[in-house]
Structures are given as structure tokens and as C-alpha cells.
């Protein structure tokens, strides 16, 4: 479990295809002004661009970390397109007693979106993200969404147009790889976990002959891709 508060970025040091998947090696960013990095441990869960991965090897005092990504992960997320030299967001898993600064993020990506637009508005930047149609019943204005593992608040949702927007403050742009996401970039999306459970429960009720109005509302959303 994560919070969507990215700890820092890391450079992709190497990408190596192996039988059954791909080995991804990242080198942790230790630039001035960042909090000390706690060395990564074997078997630890770390979110890489919002994807929960397991540390399989760590070197250089825990600053260079290896992960193995299976074919399903590579196919359903942006990790399949990672190349040496790319920058990735990192977040350690949530520990009991930690401050929850964002929202509950599982690290299980729901789909891949595309940056349609980024527009400077004062000292912040507004992003417009095209998303798979099937996700839009789980995205609401003022709700939470994780984009490449970053906890963000949805500003506007255009279900007919197939996009939603959010605003990134300077701190977010400085501390995450979002600053390197121009229009056309692909991003990992994870919708709010609690919202998914509520939607699932309502669909179960409707499927058992529940209230006709409830069934009408559930069936009125955008169709699947």
C-alpha cells in the first residue's frame, strides 16, 4: 500500500530482457535538498511510476536497485516502454504509523493514459489526460487519482471527450518525473481504491434486482473500450 506521495525520482540505469520478463535497474537520485534515502532491502515493495514492484537486488548502499517485471505488467503499464536514461518516480510502501499525505494507492495500475495537454497557469501546470473509457465511472471531480504513482486531485472530467484534468504545483513538478511528460506521453493511471469498492458493491446490488433507478444510473455510464 502506498500514498501517492513520491519520495524522489530515479534514473533507469539498465533494462534487460530475461526469460519470463524484464529486469529493470534504477539509480536513486541523491541530489541536494532531498531527504536521506533509506537503503532498499531485498523483498521490499517499491512503487515505480505507480507500479508496485519487489526489490530483487540492491547495490551501492541500496542506491542501485533491481526489479523484475513480468510480461503482464509490461503489457498493461508503461514499464514496457522504459529505456535506459528515463526518469521514474519512486515511493516506498506505507508503514504502520506513517503520515498519509495523499490517498490510498495500491500500486495496481488500472490503465494507461495519454497527456493531451499541459498548460501553465500562474506557477502551476494544468494537465489534461486522455483515459480508457472504462475508467470514467471511477473518476469524479475533486476525487483522487494516481498518475504515474502521484496522488492528484481531479479538477474536471469530460466523459464525452474521454479526458480528465488536474493541476500540478511547482513542488510536484520539481520532485517527480511529471516535469518530463509533454503532450503525447503515456502515463500509468490508478483510480481511487475506495471508489472501486463502492462501485462494485452497487453493481452487485443492482445485479440482484436492486432499485431500478440505481440500475439506470449504473448502466448510464460510458461503455467499455
C-alpha positions as CSV (number, residue, x, y, z in Angstrom):
1,X,0.0,0.0,0.0
2,X,1.2,3.5,-0.9
3,X,0.0,7.1,-0.5
4,X,0.9,8.6,-3.9
5,X,3.5,11.0,-2.3
6,X,6.5,10.3,-4.5
7,X,9.7,10.2,-2.4
8,X,12.1,11.0,-5.2
9,X,12.9,10.1,-8.8
10,X,15.5,7.6,-10.1
11,X,17.3,7.2,-13.4
12,X,16.7,4.0,-15.2
13,X,20.2,2.6,-15.3
14,X,19.5,-0.6,-17.3
15,X,16.7,-2.6,-18.9
16,X,17.4,-6.2,-19.6
17,X,15.0,-8.7,-21.1
18,X,15.0,-12.1,-19.5
19,X,13.1,-15.3,-19.8
20,X,9.7,-14.6,-18.2
21,X,10.0,-10.9,-18.1
22,X,12.4,-7.9,-17.8
23,X,15.0,-6.8,-15.2
24,X,14.8,-3.0,-14.5
25,X,17.6,-1.3,-12.7
26,X,17.2,2.2,-11.3
27,X,19.8,4.5,-9.7
28,X,18.3,6.6,-6.9
29,X,18.5,10.4,-7.3
30,X,20.6,11.8,-4.4
31,X,20.6,15.5,-5.4
32,X,20.8,18.2,-2.7
33,X,17.7,19.1,-0.9
34,X,16.1,15.7,-0.8
35,X,15.6,13.7,2.4
36,X,18.1,10.9,3.1
37,X,17.4,7.7,1.2
38,X,16.8,4.6,3.4
39,X,18.7,1.8,1.7
40,X,16.4,-0.6,-0.2
41,X,16.1,-4.1,1.2
42,X,15.7,-7.4,-0.6
43,X,12.0,-8.3,-1.0
44,X,10.8,-4.7,-0.2
45,X,7.9,-3.3,-2.2
46,X,8.5,0.0,-4.0
47,X,6.2,1.8,-6.5
48,X,8.0,2.6,-9.8
49,X,5.9,5.1,-11.8
50,X,2.9,3.8,-9.7
51,X,3.6,0.1,-10.3
52,X,4.2,-2.0,-7.2
53,X,7.4,-4.0,-7.7
54,X,9.6,-6.1,-5.5
55,X,13.3,-5.4,-4.9
56,X,15.3,-8.4,-6.1
57,X,18.7,-7.0,-5.7
58,X,20.3,-3.8,-4.3
59,X,23.8,-2.5,-4.6
60,X,25.9,0.7,-3.9
61,X,24.5,1.0,-0.4
62,X,20.9,0.5,-1.6
63,X,21.1,3.3,-4.2
64,X,21.1,1.0,-7.2
65,X,18.0,-1.3,-7.1
66,X,16.9,-4.1,-9.4
67,X,13.3,-5.1,-10.0
68,X,11.8,-7.9,-12.1
69,X,8.6,-7.1,-14.2
70,X,6.5,-9.9,-15.6
71,X,5.1,-9.8,-19.1
72,X,1.6,-8.9,-17.9
73,X,3.0,-5.9,-16.0
74,X,5.0,-4.8,-19.1
75,X,1.9,-5.1,-21.3
76,X,-0.6,-3.3,-19.1
77,X,1.6,-0.4,-17.8
78,X,4.2,2.0,-19.2
79,X,7.1,-0.1,-17.8
80,X,7.2,-2.0,-21.0
81,X,8.4,1.2,-22.7
82,X,11.1,2.2,-20.1
83,X,14.5,2.8,-21.6
84,X,17.9,3.4,-20.0
85,X,18.2,7.1,-19.1
86,X,14.5,7.6,-18.4
87,X,13.4,9.1,-15.1
88,X,11.0,7.2,-12.9
89,X,9.0,8.1,-9.7
90,X,9.8,6.1,-6.6
91,X,7.7,5.6,-3.4
92,X,8.4,3.2,-0.5
93,X,5.4,1.2,0.7
94,X,3.4,2.7,3.6
95,X,4.4,1.6,7.1
96,X,2.0,1.4,10.1
97,X,2.1,4.8,11.8
98,X,3.3,6.7,8.7
99,X,1.6,10.0,7.8
100,X,-1.0,9.5,5.0
101,X,-0.3,12.6,2.9
102,X,-2.1,11.6,-0.3
103,X,-4.7,8.8,-0.7
104,X,-4.5,5.0,-0.5
105,X,-2.8,3.7,-3.6
106,X,-2.3,0.0,-4.2
107,X,0.3,0.1,-7.0
108,X,-2.0,-1.9,-9.2
109,X,-2.5,0.1,-12.4
110,X,-6.0,0.3,-13.9
111,X,-4.9,1.5,-17.4
112,X,-2.6,3.7,-19.4
113,X,-3.5,7.3,-20.3
114,X,-2.1,9.9,-22.7
115,X,-1.1,13.5,-21.9
116,X,-3.3,15.5,-24.2
117,X,-2.4,19.0,-23.0
118,X,-0.2,20.8,-20.4
119,X,-0.8,24.4,-19.8
120,X,0.9,26.8,-17.5
121,X,-1.5,28.8,-15.2
122,X,0.5,31.1,-12.9
123,X,3.0,29.0,-11.0
124,X,1.2,25.7,-11.6
125,X,0.6,23.5,-14.7
126,X,-2.7,22.0,-15.7
127,X,-2.7,18.6,-17.4
128,X,-5.4,17.1,-19.5
129,X,-5.2,13.3,-19.6
130,X,-7.0,11.0,-22.1
131,X,-8.0,7.8,-20.3
132,X,-9.6,4.5,-21.2
133,X,-13.4,4.9,-21.3
134,X,-14.0,2.1,-18.8
135,X,-12.3,4.1,-16.1
136,X,-14.5,7.1,-16.2
137,X,-17.2,5.8,-13.8
138,X,-14.3,5.8,-11.2
139,X,-13.1,9.3,-11.9
140,X,-15.0,12.2,-10.4
141,X,-14.3,16.0,-9.9
142,X,-12.5,16.6,-6.6
143,X,-11.8,12.9,-6.4
144,X,-8.3,11.3,-6.2
145,X,-6.4,9.7,-8.9
146,X,-2.8,8.4,-9.1
147,X,-0.9,9.4,-12.3
148,X,2.5,7.6,-12.6
149,X,2.1,7.0,-8.9
150,X,1.5,10.6,-7.9
151,X,-1.6,11.4,-5.8
152,X,-3.5,14.1,-7.6
153,X,-6.9,15.8,-7.3
154,X,-9.2,15.7,-10.3
155,X,-10.3,19.2,-11.5
156,X,-12.6,18.4,-14.4
157,X,-14.0,15.3,-16.1
158,X,-15.2,15.3,-19.7
159,X,-16.8,11.8,-20.1
160,X,-17.9,12.5,-23.6
161,X,-14.5,13.8,-24.7
162,X,-12.7,11.0,-22.8
163,X,-10.4,13.1,-20.6
164,X,-9.9,14.5,-17.1
165,X,-7.7,17.2,-15.8
166,X,-5.6,18.0,-12.7
167,X,-3.2,20.8,-11.6
168,X,0.4,20.2,-10.5
169,X,2.0,22.7,-8.1
170,X,5.7,23.6,-8.5
171,X,6.7,21.2,-5.7
172,X,5.1,18.3,-7.5
173,X,6.8,19.2,-10.8
174,X,10.2,19.6,-9.1
175,X,10.1,16.3,-7.2
176,X,8.6,14.0,-9.8
177,X,9.0,12.9,-13.4
178,X,5.8,14.7,-14.3
179,X,8.0,17.6,-15.4
180,X,9.1,15.3,-18.3
181,X,5.6,14.4,-19.5
182,X,4.9,16.5,-22.6
183,X,1.7,16.0,-24.7
184,X,1.8,12.6,-26.2
185,X,3.4,11.0,-23.2
186,X,1.9,7.8,-21.8
187,X,1.2,7.6,-18.0
188,X,0.0,4.9,-15.6
189,X,-3.4,5.5,-14.1
190,X,-4.9,4.1,-10.9
191,X,-8.3,5.2,-9.8
192,X,-9.4,5.6,-6.1
193,X,-9.5,2.2,-4.4
194,X,-12.4,3.0,-2.2
195,X,-14.4,4.3,-5.1
196,X,-13.9,1.0,-6.9
197,X,-15.2,-1.0,-4.0
198,X,-18.3,1.2,-3.7
199,X,-18.9,0.8,-7.4
200,X,-18.5,-2.9,-7.2
201,X,-20.9,-3.1,-4.2
202,X,-23.5,-1.0,-6.1
203,X,-23.2,-3.2,-9.2
204,X,-23.7,-6.3,-7.0
205,X,-26.9,-4.8,-5.5
206,X,-28.2,-3.8,-8.9
207,X,-27.4,-7.2,-10.3
208,X,-29.6,-8.8,-7.6
209,X,-32.6,-6.9,-8.6
210,X,-32.0,-3.8,-6.6
211,X,-33.6,-0.4,-7.1
212,X,-34.5,0.4,-10.8
213,X,-33.1,3.9,-10.5
214,X,-29.8,2.5,-9.3
215,X,-29.6,0.1,-12.2
216,X,-30.3,3.0,-14.6
217,X,-27.5,5.1,-13.1
218,X,-25.0,2.3,-13.3
219,X,-25.9,1.4,-16.9
220,X,-25.8,5.1,-18.0
221,X,-22.0,5.4,-17.8
222,X,-19.7,5.3,-20.8
223,X,-19.2,1.9,-22.4
224,X,-16.1,-0.3,-22.3
225,X,-13.2,0.3,-24.8
